[in-house]
Amino acid sequence: MQNQKIRIRLKAFDYRLIDKSAMEIVETAKRTGAVVKGPIPLPTRIERFDVLRSPHVNKTSRDQFEIRTHLRLMDIMDPTDKTVDALMKLDLPAGVDVEIKL
């Protein structure tokens, strides 16, 4: 698997979980001899929702909620077979979405 790279994109609502998962991936890849670029923090996506507090009147009284989606990007350069096997066996916490592109 020479002259290839694995691009890993992590998504989570909790920044502590995503940072911990990113560090686990980096340590695992470096232990097998691969070169890792990242984790690169991508812009946080913020979705805001306004909800009426009252079911009938008082249109100006609203609750505001937001969901923050944190993103991290990593590139693993020239991965070996050991690197791929170690990454497949890695157990990441629930709540972290992982996208892998070769």
Secondary structure, 3 states (H helix, E strand, C coil): CCCCEEEEEEEECCHHHHHHHHHHHHHHHHHCCCEEEEEEEEEEEEEEEEEECCCCCCCCCEEEEEEEEEEEEEEEECCCHHHHHHHHHCCCCCCEEEEEEC
